[in-house]
């Protein structure tokens, strides 16, 4: 399976329902699948899960979660730290080791080798 390692704007190009949704308006009338939201595939979000948990102690993987200004600042810092860590890798094995520790299920399998490379 190919994963979209990108933030997806709007719901028009979504395939299925396994996405994390990011909305700017916490008082929205729609509860999910907002047209103006951004989406990230579940499997891709799993790589960032620890970043969100560190940024907001009330983060819930299975429920709505609001990020106020302090949590957004911590999220920004955590994302920059994550980017710096990933950017320092020199070999495929560095990626394998790092990402294998982040996800709930083994992420690196022979069938996904092309994605890692």
N, C-alpha and C positions, 0 to 999 in steps of 0.2 A: 504494500500500500504506500502511496506517495502522500506525504504530509505537506501542507502549505505552511511553510515557516514565514508567515506574513500576517500582519493585521489586516483583516478584511473589512472594508467599509460597506455598510448596508447589507441587507439580507438577500439581495437579488442573486448573488453568485454562490450562496450556501448550498451544500449538498448534504442532506440529512439534518440531524438535530444535535450532533455532538460538538457543541461550541460553548465557549465562555463568551458572555455578552458584556460589553462595556458601554455604559450610558452616562452622559454628562448630567442629565436631568433626573434627580432622585425623586421628583414629584410627578413623574410621567404617568399617564393614564394606562398605557399598555404595560402589562407585567413582563412581557418578554417578546423577542423578535421585533424590536423597534427598528423602524426604517433608518433612522439616523444613528444607530448604534455601530460600534465596531465589534468584530468577532475574531476569536482565535480558536483554532481547533483544539479540542480537549487534549489530544496526545501531545500537541505542541505546548499547551499551557502547563502540562505536567513538568516540563523542564523549568518553568518559572514559578512553580508552586511555592517553594521555600522563600522566594523573593517576596511574594505577597503575604505569606505568613509572618515574616520578619517585619514587614511594613505595617501590618495591622493585626494586633493581638486578637481581635474579634473576627478575623477572616474565617469564613465557613465555605468549604469546597462545594457544598450542596445547597447553599441558600444565598439569598441576596446579601450583599455586603456594601455598605457605604464607606467611602474613603473621604474623610474631611481633609482640610489643608495640611495638618500635621502628618497624617498618614500618607498623603500624596507626596510630601517632601521626603519622607522615609522611603517610599516606593521608588522615587527618582534616584535616591542615593543607592538603594539596593540594586536597581537595574544597571546603574553605571558601574557598580562593583562587579556585577555579574558579567557585564560586557568586557570589563578589564580583565577578568579572569579568563574568559573564553578567548579573548584576543591575545593572551600570552601563550597559548598552546602552540607547540612546535610540530607535534606528530599526531597522527590519527589516534594513536594509543592514549594520548593526553585527553582527547575528546571522549573516547570510549570510557576511560576511568572516571572522568568527571560526571558525565551524563548518566552513567550506569548507577551512580550513587544518588542521583536526584529523583529518578522516576520510581513509581511504585512497582512496576513490572520491568523485567529485563528489556532494555531498549535496543541493545545492540545484538542483533542476531544475523546470521549469514544472509538471510533474505533481505535485510535492510542495509547491507554493506554499501550499496550504491548511494543511499541517502547520506550515510556518514561521510563517505569520500567526497 
